[in-house]
């Protein structure tokens, strides 16, 4: 039964803009004291077992990479909306407040966990190649691949799925009127947002690209071509026009309405190949989620065309063969084991994964426990295996860097894990004039060098992604963890470490988020470690044969843990301005 949401007042929005222009304090609606079992006392001194404390709620929680968007989602929950209602409002708000990743012109994946039935629905709203695609369009005269053409400008975008994905989720599971879920984002775009230090930095980094395109310059740069500074007001009138059209016309406004006309007219003038048929024929796909078990907990993750879910489950199945909980977190023993598992599963996911509408993906093979046991048997706990010695294993024989994520749990126990992206920061760099909508650059995410690869491009085909929104149920199949992260190829490894920290090491979600992370791929020997991994640990890893180097921070997990009738939220401090908020 649909209930009515009172629109966010101008006063509230004004308060939010001031509050979140700089450093963010925990809102007064959130209990930030430790849970009772975490507190200890000794005479007059109150102590705690926890160094890092999550935000605590008792009914509902929203965690996203942007504080204003989190607050908007939370207001939807306070007004009686469910997790999907809050997801729609948060997703559209992020398009205004986090334009480098939040989007209308990109794509992603959403998991919706339904408390009443215990079912988790996976929605694939990944971008698709235009129907006019052919390989020669992206080749230079000498036959080499023109990566620049598929990275910036009119040929880089694939057919966007975000608006269709959010609308499909609302149609199936929402409870509040669509128009009222769009109203907060529309008001933000119309009245403006106060530019934070983080947004000012991102705009400055992207200025050279944004200045190439009239629609982008008009939307995100000043009239003289300079960038907005912290504390200044950014009004997004063109984006407000688009949000108003979507508010009034739903997804049709984007795929066969007013916005469509502006997209097609501009692409026709600039050499793009997305057509009216591409937009009209785009459909959200519901696919069975990838499911595995780890230490009795059920792991539910996004299915292919995401390569993340099958890889995450495979890695966890491999780790079950080792006493992970007995290896101190962030120790050389623990990190060595994680790196060895990461490099093997990274090799495996390089083959066989593609759009399931076009190729047969061996999901059962990838997640098969016999396969995991075989992988585990090849790991030497005393010595690193060179990546050059690792070949992808055959899963078929067993067959029977800018993105953003948000996590939501409502008072009914429903949950949403949503990851969506523009590809690069600000995507293709090209916003359609008059719309404020940045289009993605996902055409570069196909396997262009290998014509027979499962991820080789084809008209209408969706490109493989590492986006991995994830939900974990406890051994009683009750909701335990809702999480996800941006990070490109690092996404899967970041989530692996978060889950291990929660399940094996018994950390609260804030502590699990704070632990320094590592990344091990397959193509190169480099084992990347975040700042914070001790020099002694690095030395021990090098003694075992790892090529260790300190890298920048990895991922930005937005997570909720449910335990003992409490909700524990943690917004990753690796990206500024994130917030967990609940009640």
N, C-alpha and C positions, 0 to 999 in steps of 0.2 A: 504494500500500500504506500503510495507516494505521499510524503509529507512535505511541508513548505519550509524553505530555508530563508530566514531573514537575511537580506543582503548585508555584506560587511559595510559598516558605516564609514563615511569619509574620515571621521575622527579616528577610528581604529586603524585605518590604512595609514593615516598620517603618523600615528604613533609607531607603527611598524617601520615606516620608512626612516624615521629618526633613530629608532632603536637599533636597526640593523645596518645603518650606514657605516659603522665602524665595528668595533669589537662587540660580540654578542654575549649578553648575560642570559642566564636561564630565566625564562618567563615565570611570572608569579603563579601561573596555573599548574606548574609542575613541582611535584615533590622531589627534592634533590637530596634528601637525607638518606643515609644507608638503610637498606632493608634490615629488619630486626635481627636476622641471623648473622649479619655482617658486623654488628656492633659488639664491642667488648668494653667493660668498665673495670677500673681499678681505683677504688677510693673515689677521689674527686676528679679523676682523669678519665675521660671517655676515649676509648681507643677503637680502632677498626682493623679488621683483617684485610681490608682492601686498600690498595694504593690508588687505583683509578676507579672512580665511581660512575656508574651509568645513571642516566635519568630514569626515575621510577614513576610508573603509572599504575593505576589499578583497573582501568577500564579500556583505555585506547591509547594509541601511540602513532606518531608520524615521525619518520627520520628521513631527511633529505640533505642534499648538498648545499641548499640555500635556506637560510633562516626564514625569510619571508614566505617562501613556498611551503615550508613546514608549518608555519603558523596558519596559513590559509587552509591547508589540509586538516589541521586540528580544529579550526573553526567549523568546518563541514561536519566533523565527527560530533562536536558539541551541539550542533544544530539538529542532530538526529540522523545524519547520513551514515552510510556504511563504508567499508574499506574501499570499495570501488568508486563510490561517489568522491571520497577524499582523494583517491588516485587521479581521477579525472581533473579535479580542481588543482591538485599539486602539479600534474603534468603540464597543464596549460600555463600555470603560474611560472614554472621554470623556463618556459619559452620567453618570458618577459625578463625575469630576474637573472637567468644564467644563459644568456644567448649563445655562448660558445658551445653548449652541449644540449641544454633544454631546447625543444624544437617543435615546429609544426612540419618542417620539411625533411625530416629524417625517418628513422625506423627503430624497431626494437622488439622486445619480447616481454610478455606479462604472464606471471603465474597468479591465479586466483584460487585461494584455498577456501572452501565452503565448509564452515563448521558443522552445519546441520547434517550434511551427507558424508562429510569426511573426504570428499572428492577434491582434487586439485586440477583445475583447468589450465592448460597452456595455450596462450594465444600468440601466434607468430605474425607480427606485423612488420616483418623485414622488408627492406626495399627490394625491387625487382628490376632486372635489366629491361630497357625499353624494347618494344617489339621490333623496332627498326635496327636493332643492334646487328652488326656484323664485324668480325675482327679487323677488317681492313680500315674501318673508320678510325681505329686507334693505333694505326701504324704510320711511321715516318716513311718518306720516299724510299729509304734504304731497307725497309722491311722491319726495322726494329720497333719495339713498343714505345709509344709516345706517352710516357708516364705523366708528363705535365698536362696533357690534354685530359686525362682522366682524374686529375687532382684538383684543378681549378677551372672555373668557368662553366660554360653551357653544356659541355660534353661530359662533365664529371658526374652529374647527379643521376641516380637511379630513380625509379618511380617511388615516391615517398609513401610510408605506411602509418605514420604516427597518428594522424587525425582519424583515419579509419580504425586503428587499433583502440584508441581511447573511446571512440563512439561505439564500437562493437561491444566493448566491455560494459559500457553504461547501458546499452540496450538490453543486454542479457542479465546484468546483475545490479544495476543501479536502482536507487529508490527515490532520489530527489530529482526535481525537474532539471533537464539538461541546461536550459538557459541560465539557471541560477548557479550552476557549477562553473560556468564560464565568466560570470559577472566579476569575481575578484580579479582575475587576470586582465579582463578588459579595463577595469578601473585603474589598475596599476599602469597599463600601457598608456591610458588616456591622461592620467594626472602626473605620471612620471615616477621614476624611482631615484632615490639618492644613490649616486655612484659610489660603490665601496672601493677600498684600495685594491681588492682582488679584481673587480670588474675593470677598473681603470688600467691595471696592469695587463689584463687580457686584451683589452681594446688597443692598447699601445703596441703589444706584440703583433697584433693582426692588422695594424693600420695600413701597411703597404699592400696587403692583399685586398682588404675592404675598399681601399681607395680606387681599385681598378674598375669597380662596378657601380654605376650610378645609384642603384637601389640600395646597395650596402652602405655607400658613403652617406646617402640621405638618412638612412636609418640609424647609423652607429657612429658617424663622425660629425663634427661641427661644420658649419658652412664654409669655413676657411680650410677645411681638411685636417684640422688638429683633433686630438682625442679628448674625451671628457676626463676631467680630473676628479679625484675623490672629493665628495661633498657636493658636487654639482648635480643638477637635476637632469635626468635623461628621459625625455618624453618620446614615446614610440607611436606616433600618430598612424603611420602606415600599418603597423602591426595591430593597432587598435581597430582599424578598418577590417582587417582579416578576422580578428576575434569576434567582432560584431556580426560579420557575415556567418561565421560558424555557429555563434550563439543562436542566431535566428534560423539558420538553415541546416544545421547539423553537418555531417560529413559530406553531404551532397554539395554544399557550398564550395568545398575544396576540390572535389573530384568531378563535378559536372555543373558548376554554377559560376558565380561572379569571380571567385578566385581562379578558377580554371581558365577563364578567358585571359586574365592577366599573365598567368604562367605561360600559356601557349603562345600568346602574342609576342612576349619577350624572347622566348626560346626560338621562335621562328626567325626573329630578327638577328639573333646572335649565334645561330648554328647548332642549337640543341636538337635532340632527336626524340624527346618525350612527346607523345601525341595525345590527342583526345581519347583515342581507344585505350592507351596505356592507363590513363587516369580512371576512365569509366569502368574498365575491366578489373582494376585492382581489388583484391579480396583479402581479408584477414583469414588466416588458416588456423583452425584448432587442430592441434596434434597431441597425441599421447605424450605426457611428460616422461622424461628419463627418470627411472626409479632404481635405487639400489639400497643396500643396508650397510651401516657401519656401526659396529659395536652394539647392534640391536636397534639403532636409530634408523628411521627411514629417510633417505636422501631423495628429494624431489627437485629436479632441475630442468632447465629449458632444453627441449629436444632439437635435433637438427631441423632447420639449417644452422642452428647454433652447434658449434663443435665443442662448446664448453661443458654441457651437461654430461655427455658420454665420457669425456676426459676426466672430469672431476670424480665421477662415480668410479671409473677405472682406478684412479690413483688411490682413492679411499679403500677400495677392495684389495689393492696391493698392500697398503699399510696395515691392514688387519692381520697380516702375517708377521708383524713385528710388535714388540712391547713398547709402543710409542709413549705411553704414559709413564714409563719408567725412565725415559730419557729426558733430562731436564730441558725445558723449553729454551730455545735459542742457544743450546749447547752445541759443541762441535759434533757430537754423536747424533743429535736430533737433526741438525741442519744437513749433515752428510746424507742421512737416510732420505730426507725430503728431496734433496737435490737429485739423488739417484732415481727416485720415483718420478720426479718431474721430467727429467730428460728422456726417459723411456716413453712415458705417455705422450710427451710432446712429439716424439718421432711417430708414434702410432696415429696421432690425429692428423698427420700430414697427408694421409691417404685415406680414401674411402668415404670421406664426409662431403656431402653436397646437398643440394635441394632435393628432398625426398619426393617432390613431384616430378623430378627428372631422373634420379638415380636411386638404386637400392642401397640404402645405408645400413651396414651391419651393426645395428644398435645392440642387439643381443650379444653379438660377438665381442664388441668393445667392452661390454659390462659383465661378461661371463666370468664367474669366479675361478674356473679352471685357467682361463687366460691370465687372470690376476696372479694366480699361484705360479704360473710359468714365469711371469715377469719378476715376481719376488725372488724366485730361485736363482735368478741371474745377478742379483745385487750382492756386492761384496761390502760388508759393513766396515772394512778396514781400508778400502782403497777405492778411489773414484774410477769409474769406467770412462775412457775417452769417448766423446760424442762421435768421433769418427768411426768407432767400433760398434755403434748402435744402428741397427736397421729397423725400419718399421716391421712389427710383427703382423702376421696374417690373421685379422679378425674374421675374415669371411669363413674360414674353416670351422668356426664355432657358431656360425649364425644359425639359429632355429628361429691509443694512447690518448679524442676527447669524447667521453661518454658520460652519462650520469645515471645514478640509481636512486630509487627511493623505496622504503619499506613501510608498510602500514598494517596495523592490527586494530580492529574495531571492538566495540563492547560485546559483540556477539561471538567473537572468536574467529571471524573471517579475517583473512590476510591477503595482502597484495605485495608481490615482489616485482618491481618493474625496472627494466634497464632499457634506455633508449639513447640514440646517438645521432650525430651529424657526420661521424667519421673523424676527420681532422677537427681541431678546434675551429669553430665557425664553418665547418664543412667545406664546401667548394669555394667559400668566400663570397659567393654570389647570392644576393637577395633580389627577389623579383620586384621591380619598381612598383610602388604603390601598395605593396603588401607587407613589407617588413619581414617576409619569410625567407630565411636562408635555406638553400637546398644543400643536400649532403654531397659527398664525393665518394659514394660507395662503389662506383664502377671499378675502382682500382682494387677492390677486395676479392675479385675473382682470381683464379689461377691462370693468368694469361699466357704463361710460358709453356704450359703443358696442355695441348688440345684434348688429350684423352683423360685428363684429371676429372674426378667427380665434381670438382668445383670450377671446371672450365665454363666460361660465359656462354650464354645462349639467350635468345629472345624470351622474355618473360620469366627467366630463371632468377632465383634469389641467391645471393652470394653468402658464403659461409661467414659466420661471425663467432667471436669468442665471448659475446655477451652471455652471462650465465646467472640470471636471477634464480635464487635457490631458496627452498623451504625445507626445513628438517622437522620431522615428527619424532617424538620420543618413543621408547620401546612399547608404550601403551597406545601409540598412534595419536597422541595429543600434540598440539602445536608446540614446538620447542624453539625454533630459530627461523627468522625471516631475514634474508641478507642478499647482498649483491654489491658490485663495485664497477667503476670504470677502470680503464687501464690497458686496453688493447690486448696484446698477447699475454700480459701479466695477470689478467683477470682470474684465470683458472687457478693459478698458483697462489694468488692472494686469498681466494676463498678456501682453498685447501688448508692453508695455515690457520685461518680464522676458525674453521670447523674443528681442526685438531686441538687448537687452544681451548675451545669450549668443551669438547667431548673427552679428549684424552687428558688434558691438563687441568680441567675443572675450573677454568678461569671465568670470572664474570665477563659480560660482553664488553665492558669498557677496557678491562685488562687485556682481553683477547684481541681487541682492536689496536692497542698501543704497542704490542710486542713488535720489535723490528722484523722486517720481512726479507725474504730472499727471492731471487728469480733464476731459474735454470732452464734454458731452452735446449734445442736440439741442433740447430745449424752451427752454432759456435760454442766454444768451450767455456765462455765467460760465465761465471757464477756471480751474479750481481747481489750485493748485500746493501741494505739500507744503512745510513748512519745510525749508530747505536749498537751494532754488532761489535763485540769487544775485540781488541787487537789480538788477544791471546787466542780467542776462538778462530779468528781469521788465520792465524799462524798454524793452528792445528788442522784446519781445512786444507791449507796449502800443502802441508805435510802428507795429506792423503791424496794429493794429486789434483785438487781443485784450482781452477784459474780464477781466483777471487778478486773482485774489484768493487769498491764502494760506488754505488749509484744513487740517483735521486730517489725520492720516496715513491712507493709503489701502491697504486690503488687509492680508493676513497670509499671504504665500506660503510654502508648505512644499514644498521642492523637492529633487530629487536629479538630478545630472548624472553620466553614465557616460562615462569617457574613459580610454584607455590602461590598462585593467584596474583602474582605481580607481573608487570611488563617492565623489562629493563631495556632502555634504548641507548644506543651509542652512535653518535655521528663522528666519523673519522676526522681527527684533527689534522690529517695530512693535507686537506684542502680547506682554506679559510672560509668562514661563514656558514659552515654546515650546522645543523641543529636537530636535536631530538626533542620532541615536545609531546606531552600527553597529560592525561588526567586519570 
